[in-house]
Amino acid sequence: MQLTASDHITQQYRHIYFQPHFDDAILSCGGAIALQVGSGQQVLLVTIFGGPPPSGQALSSFASQLIQRDGLGSDAAEAVRTRQAEDLAAATMLGADVFWLEFPEALYRGAPAYYPDEQSLFGAVHPNDLTLDGVIAERLSQVYERAPLAALYAPLGVGNHVDHQLVCSAADRLAQQKINVKFYEDIPYVARTAGALEARQKALGIPMEQELVEISHQPARYKEEASLQYRSQIPALFGSRRRLRQSLTTYSSTIRRTYPGIQIERYWTW
């Protein structure tokens, strides 16, 4: 189900996943989501950068190229609608609800563009975005106030995508208030580059404790099937449907190497 206003968020939600983009929570946490829904708990996925750019704003050539590459239509508004439809389909498969905030993603911010190429997208947050994490934190707090019994989940920022960095920083503001926030490992970035997790943890410089969730058997399969609903992203992120399945299975199976066949999702708290 799609929620259209924050007033629709109730205390019945027990798990709320904050995702920078439409695919992040299920790619990274789909096994836990399947387990939670399967045990009768209500789950909500909140996409932070879920809106189009301001009407009339010109797109950079980089943004236009990515929209065309992913087959998302002729403009940013159509691209966002397509990705929202994918997100709703994926969440529905797992039995979770969705709520999309209006912030435009990094590709669409700034005129001229703050992030005009791939290098800038995975680099330092643009100076004009440095206060954005505070604005996002206010919205996350408002969601939490609507469902204070919920555990919150946010990206750790592995891979350094600027949008993931911003949501991690915003969620950290809640964690510093002793609110129950768990940080998930960003798929596909954590599985793509050896040492990426450790590099991000070192950069944050925060003592962390891990929580492991076993997702072997049915939850892992549900996670894969739901992830396949993000059709527009599969070629760029994984190359093919087969490689998506392989990547998810391989990474979750290597977290506990001493237990062959056991698939794990790992979360971090501080």
ABEGO torsion letter per residue (X at the ends): XBBABAAABBAABABBBBBABAAAAAAAAAAAAAAAAAAGBBBBBBBABABBBBBGBBBBAAAAAAAAAAGAEABAAAAAAAAAAAAAAAAAAAGBBBBBBABBBAAABEOBBABABAAAAABBBBAAAAAAAAAAAAAAAAAAAABAABBBBBBAGBGGBAAAAAAAAAAAAAAAAGBBBBBBBBOAAAAABBGAAAAAAAAAGBBBBBBBBBABEAAAAAAAAAAAABAAAAAAAAGBAAAAAAAAAAAAAAABAABBGBBBBBBBBX
